[in-house]
Structure formats: C-alpha cells, structure tokens
Amino acid sequence: MLQSRFPDPKSMVDDLHSIGCKAIWMLDPGIKKEEGYFVYETG
C-alpha cells in the first residue's frame, strides 16, 4: 500500500462507513500475461 497516498487506511474506511458507504479490502495477486513482461516470465 502506498503510505503517502493512504497514511491511515483504517481511519479512511471508518470515515466511509460513517457516511453510509461500504468498503472492502481486496488484494488481487494476478499478473498480466504478456510475453517479455519480467514478472510473467519469472513467475
């Protein structure tokens, strides 16, 4: 997570909940399937 963009994620979600918004945490470990892409080639 980018600390500079989301310095206090729990507080951010608490604020969203307080105004009636729903929020979830999601980690998407997928990578792009592309020949020549370092992460794909070494994964």
Backbone as ProteinMPNN parsed JSONL, in Angstrom:
{"seq_chain_A": "MLQSRFPDPKSMVDDLHSIGCKAIWMLDPGIKKEEGYFVYETG", "coords_chain_A": {"N_chain_A": [[0.844, -1.167, 0.0], [0.453, 2.242, -0.69], [1.975, 4.341, 1.356], [2.154, 7.126, 1.349], [-0.112, 7.951, -0.038], [-2.231, 6.754, 1.269], [-2.202, 7.2, 4.263], [-3.495, 6.447, 6.637], [-5.305, 3.978, 6.488], [-7.331, 2.566, 7.931], [-8.712, 4.556, 9.334], [-9.675, 5.984, 7.144], [-11.508, 4.141, 6.04], [-13.242, 3.895, 8.209], [-14.295, 6.498, 8.189], [-15.643, 6.424, 5.722], [-17.569, 4.439, 6.281], [-19.01, 5.804, 8.233], [-20.497, 7.612, 6.778], [-22.209, 6.032, 5.465], [-21.193, 4.488, 3.399], [-20.052, 1.454, 1.913], [-17.181, -0.586, 2.245], [-14.464, -2.632, 1.195], [-11.517, -4.613, 1.75], [-9.199, -5.558, -0.657], [-7.037, -7.773, -2.201], [-5.443, -8.342, -5.102], [-3.748, -10.724, -6.541], [-3.117, -11.201, -9.178], [-1.305, -11.252, -12.304], [-0.283, -9.639, -15.321], [-0.568, -11.442, -18.298], [1.83, -11.583, -20.41], [4.106, -11.921, -22.923], [7.553, -11.387, -22.482], [7.212, -9.686, -20.356], [8.679, -9.061, -17.353], [7.794, -9.93, -14.751], [5.832, -11.836, -15.406], [7.354, -13.628, -16.938], [9.213, -14.608, -15.061], [7.659, -15.632, -13.089]], "CA_chain_A": [[0.0, 0.0, 0.0], [1.233, 3.468, -0.753], [1.863, 5.071, 2.622], [1.951, 8.559, 1.115], [-1.475, 8.185, -0.527], [-3.178, 6.22, 2.247], [-1.431, 7.131, 5.503], [-4.268, 5.829, 7.715], [-6.415, 3.326, 5.786], [-8.435, 2.211, 8.821], [-9.475, 5.78, 9.562], [-10.369, 6.289, 5.898], [-12.659, 3.244, 5.939], [-14.172, 4.311, 9.265], [-14.983, 7.692, 7.685], [-16.585, 5.982, 4.689], [-18.675, 3.76, 6.964], [-19.806, 6.786, 8.979], [-21.421, 8.29, 5.861], [-23.056, 5.021, 4.852], [-20.545, 3.77, 2.296], [-19.485, 0.143, 2.212], [-15.823, -0.72, 1.726], [-13.813, -3.914, 1.449], [-10.094, -4.699, 1.423], [-9.034, -6.57, -1.688], [-5.695, -7.967, -2.734], [-5.555, -9.083, -6.353], [-2.378, -11.122, -6.853], [-2.971, -11.531, -10.594], [-0.324, -10.52, -13.099], [-0.59, -9.571, -16.738], [0.058, -12.499, -19.091], [2.406, -10.915, -21.57], [5.466, -12.354, -23.239], [8.545, -10.34, -22.298], [6.967, -8.986, -19.091], [9.578, -9.696, -16.392], [7.059, -10.617, -13.687], [5.215, -13.016, -16.016], [8.403, -14.556, -17.369], [9.899, -15.218, -13.926], [6.674, -16.149, -12.128]], "C_chain_A": [[0.892, 1.234, 0.0], [0.996, 4.317, 0.485], [1.581, 6.552, 2.394], [0.531, 8.875, 0.658], [-2.542, 7.745, 0.467], [-2.483, 6.083, 3.6], [-2.159, 6.438, 6.652], [-5.494, 5.138, 7.117], [-7.592, 2.96, 6.69], [-9.322, 3.423, 9.08], [-10.277, 6.165, 8.319], [-11.624, 5.431, 5.765], [-13.688, 3.571, 7.019], [-14.967, 5.54, 8.828], [-16.011, 7.32, 6.617], [-17.798, 5.309, 5.314], [-19.586, 4.765, 7.663], [-20.775, 7.554, 8.086], [-22.241, 7.296, 5.038], [-22.464, 4.275, 3.674], [-20.033, 2.424, 2.79], [-18.091, 0.085, 1.593], [-15.299, -2.104, 2.068], [-12.324, -3.763, 1.138], [-9.955, -5.799, 0.388], [-7.579, -6.592, -2.149], [-5.84, -8.851, -3.957], [-4.15, -9.47, -6.805], [-2.146, -11.47, -8.327], [-1.892, -10.698, -11.27], [-0.743, -10.588, -14.559], [0.163, -10.677, -17.473], [0.548, -11.87, -20.391], [3.843, -11.376, -21.76], [6.417, -11.171, -23.114], [8.368, -9.538, -21.018], [7.724, -9.733, -18.008], [8.825, -10.509, -15.339], [6.425, -11.895, -14.225], [6.275, -14.064, -16.356], [9.063, -15.278, -16.194], [8.951, -15.87, -12.932], [6.326, -17.551, -12.417]], "O_chain_A": [[1.955, 1.25, 0.621], [-0.058, 4.935, 0.636], [0.847, 7.168, 3.167], [0.023, 9.96, 0.94], [-3.635, 8.31, 0.497], [-2.203, 4.968, 4.039], [-1.514, 5.897, 7.549], [-6.605, 5.656, 7.225], [-8.741, 3.038, 6.256], [-10.548, 3.317, 9.045], [-11.417, 6.616, 8.425], [-12.689, 5.941, 5.415], [-14.89, 3.524, 6.757], [-16.172, 5.618, 9.066], [-17.123, 7.847, 6.613], [-18.932, 5.579, 4.919], [-20.804, 4.589, 7.681], [-21.769, 8.092, 8.575], [-22.88, 7.662, 4.052], [-23.164, 3.506, 3.015], [-19.631, 2.282, 3.945], [-17.861, 0.655, 0.526], [-15.646, -2.676, 3.101], [-11.926, -2.894, 0.361], [-10.54, -6.871, 0.547], [-6.985, -5.555, -2.445], [-6.308, -9.985, -3.857], [-3.437, -8.651, -7.385], [-1.084, -11.982, -8.679], [-1.605, -9.576, -10.852], [-1.471, -11.492, -14.968], [1.372, -10.836, -17.302], [-0.216, -11.658, -21.332], [4.681, -11.235, -20.87], [6.116, -10.075, -23.588], [9.264, -8.79, -20.626], [7.452, -10.907, -17.761], [9.185, -11.655, -15.067], [6.476, -12.932, -13.564], [6.094, -15.251, -16.084], [9.433, -16.445, -16.321], [9.391, -16.582, -12.03], [5.513, -18.144, -11.708]]}, "name": "protein", "num_of_chains": 1, "seq": "MLQSRFPDPKSMVDDLHSIGCKAIWMLDPGIKKEEGYFVYETG"}
